[in-house]
Amino acid sequence: MIQINNEEKRAKKRIFVGLLAGSLLLLVLIVFFAWCLVSWQVFFLNKIVLTVIIAAAIIFFILMSVGILGLIWSLWRSKELVPLQTFMHTATSFLFPIALRIGKFLGMSEEKIKNSYIQVSNQLVRTKTKLKAYKKVMVLAPHCLQWIHCPHKITIDVYNCKRCGHCPISDLIALSEEKAVNLEVVTGGTLARKAIKEKRPQAVVAIACERDLTSGIQDVVGFPVIGVVNERPEGPCANTRVNLDKVKEAIEFFQQGIAEEIMS
């Protein structure tokens, strides 16, 4: 199986996890500052309202902290924490927009932060799906992988591709045939969700840019998706490329349980 640079993956994941923790700390400081302002008021009613708000905030921060700690533990030990899944997803979803703003304020690119999020999501999927057999795997590829001058409509039927070799589509078709998986080429998130709903795969290998992968993963929280970021040598949305080794590795990961079932 293809090996991925673990140090590189850890470094990317640290970015997102660190920003999540920073987001929670920022919220704590904001609430503390608000408490300091309101506590100067001497009215009894203000004291009651303040106590209720602070109690609710403390509970919220505890739950968010549990989610982040569960996320860190799961990534560190590469194990699934079933009892904390809800807290982990809630913390990630709620704090993600704040983490993104903090990262951009610190000079990080949006793509870098979202790439880190994708790496975190991919590892969480891997910890949840170990030793499971997925016989119905779908590869979702973006239309921008197709050669920009190609006249053939492959979003309707990928086998309209003439396999001329101008773009990675022919290689993806060959890989999907070799691994017996379904390949769909879509033009956006709406059609991607439609393809999943119609074909009902058990797991998805999604190829896209950081923006589309991030929104897609968040749309199907709990569904096993491994994201592969495409390469854009000519800029976004035109003649993009993909690392086929990463796509193959993701497919093999989902299918590894099948081989173990056959051998057992």
N, C-alpha and C positions, 0 to 999 in steps of 0.2 A: 504493500500500500504506500502511496505517496506520503512522504514525510514533510511536515511543515515546520518552519523555523519557530520553535517554541518560545525563544527569547523575544522574537519580534512580536508574536501574538500576545505575550504577557505585557510587553511595553504598551501596545495599543490598548489593551483592556484596562490597564491602570489609569489611562487618561479619563475614560468615561466613569469608572468607579470613583476616582478622585474628585471629579466634577460633581458627581451625585452627593458625595459627602460634603463638599463645599457648598452645594445648594442648600442642604439641610442646615448647615451651620449659619448660612446667611439668613434663613428664615427664623432661626432661633434668635439671632441678633436683632432682627426687625421686631419680633414679638417682645423681646426684652426692652427694646427702646420704647415701644408703644406702651408697655407696662409702666415704665418710668414716667412717661408723660401723663398718663391717666392717673397714676397713684398720687400725683400732687393734688388732685381734686379731693375735697373733704366730704363731698356729699355721700350719704349712706347708700343711695341707689347706685351711684357709680362704683362703690366698693363691691356691691353684690354682682353687678354686671362684669366687673373686672375679674372677680374670683371665678365666675363661670367660664369666661373666655380663657383665662390662664389655665384652668383645669382641662378644658377641651384641647388647648394647644399642647399641653404636656402629654396628654394621651396620644394626640396625633404625632408628636415628635417621637414618642416611644415606639409607636407602630412603624414609622418611617425608619427609625434606627434599627429596629429588628429586621426590616426588609433589606436594608443595606448590609447589615452584618451577615444575614443569611446569604445574600448574593456573594459577598466576599468569601465566605466559608465554602460555598458551592463551587466557586471558581477555583479556589485554592486546593480543595480536596478532590475536585472533579467528581462530586457526588450530588445526587438530587436530594433536596430537602423538601419533601412533600408537604409537611405541615406549614411551611413558611412560603409556599409558592404564591399565595394570594398577596401576602405582605410584600414579597419581592417584586411582583408585577405592579402592584399599586405604587410602591416607592419609585420604580423605574418610570412608569407612565407619568406620575404627577411631577416628579422632579426633573424629567428630561428637558422641558422647555427652559427651565431655570439654568440647568447645567449648560445648555447650549449657549445661553446669553453670557454666562460667566466665562465660558471658554473663549467666546469671541472677544469679550472684554480683555481677556488675558493675551490676545493676539493669536489664538488658534483658529485655523480655518474651519468652516462648518463641515467640510468634507472629512477632515481629520477626526473631528468629534463623532460624526455619524459612522465613520469607518470603525471607530473604537466600539461604538454601540453595537454594530453588526457583529464584531468579533465576540463581544460578551454574549449576545443572543445566540450565536452559533455554538459557543461552548455550553451554554445552558441546555440547548437542544441536545447536544451530544451526551450530557450527563443524564438526561431524561429518557433517552432512547437506546441506551446501551443494551445489547443482547436481545433487542426486539427485531422481529422480522417484518419488513415492509415490502410486500410483494407488488404493491401499486405505487410506484414512484413517478412523479412528474418533474420534468425539467421545463421551467418557464424562462424563455429567452426574450429579450427585447427586440423590437423590429429594427432598431438602429444597428444591430449586428449585420444586417443584410447590406450587401454592396449597394451604394446609393443610386447607381445607374441601372440596377437590375430591374427588368420589366415584369418579373413574375411575382404573383401575389401569394406569398407564403403564409400570411396571417390567416387566410382561409384554409389552406391545406399546405403544411410544411413540405409535402412531397411534390409540390409544384417547383421546388428547387431543382435546377438542372445539374447541380454539383459541379459547377465550373471551377470552383476553387478560389474565386475572387474574395470570398468572405468565410467566416467560421461556420456558417450554417451547414455546409456539407459535412464538416467534421463533427458537428453536433448530431446530425442525423446518423452518421456512422456510429457514433458513440451510443446513441439511444438504441440503435438496432443491436449493437453488441451487448448492451446491458439489459435489453428488453424493458425499456422504460418509455413513457409517453413524452414526446417533445411538442411543446406548444410555443409558437412565436406570437407575441401580443404587442399591441401599440401603447398600452398604458395599464394603470392599476385597475381600472374598472373591468377591462377585458381579462385581466389576470384573475381577478376574483370570480368572474363568470366562468372561466375555464376550470378553476378549482371546483366550483359548485356543480358544473355539468359532468366533469370527469371523475369527481370524487376520489382523488388520490389519497393514499395514507400518509404520504410525506412529499415535500416539494424541495427541489433544488432551484433557487431563484437567482437569475443573472440580471443585474441592473446596476444603475449608478447608486451612489450612497443615498441620495434623496429618495429615490423610488423604493429602494430596499428598506430603508428605515420606516417609511410610511406603510409599506406592505406588511412588514413584520408586526408593526403595531396594530394593524387592522385584523390580523389573525392570531392574536395572542393565545397561546396554548396549543396552536397547531404546529407540528414539527416542520420548520423551514430552515434550511441552511442557505445563507446568502453568499453569493460570489460576486464581488464588485468587478464590473467590466473595466476595460482599459480604453482610454480615449485619446489615441495619438493624433487625431485630427479635430479634437474638440468634442463637446457633447453632441449626442444625437446624430452622428454621422460617421459611418464606417468604423464603429467601435469594435473592439476585440475582446476576447476572454481567454483566460488561462484554462485550457482544456484539462490539464492535470488536476486543477482544483475542482472542476466539475466532476471529473471521474472519481476523485477521492470522496467527494460528498455522496455520490451515488453508491459507491462501494460501502460507505459507512452505513447508510440506511439499509443496504441489502445484506450486511454481514450476518444478521440473524438467520437469513435463509440458508446460507451455507452451513451454519451450525445446526439448524434443524435437520438438514439432509444427512449430516455426519452422525447425528445422535441416534 
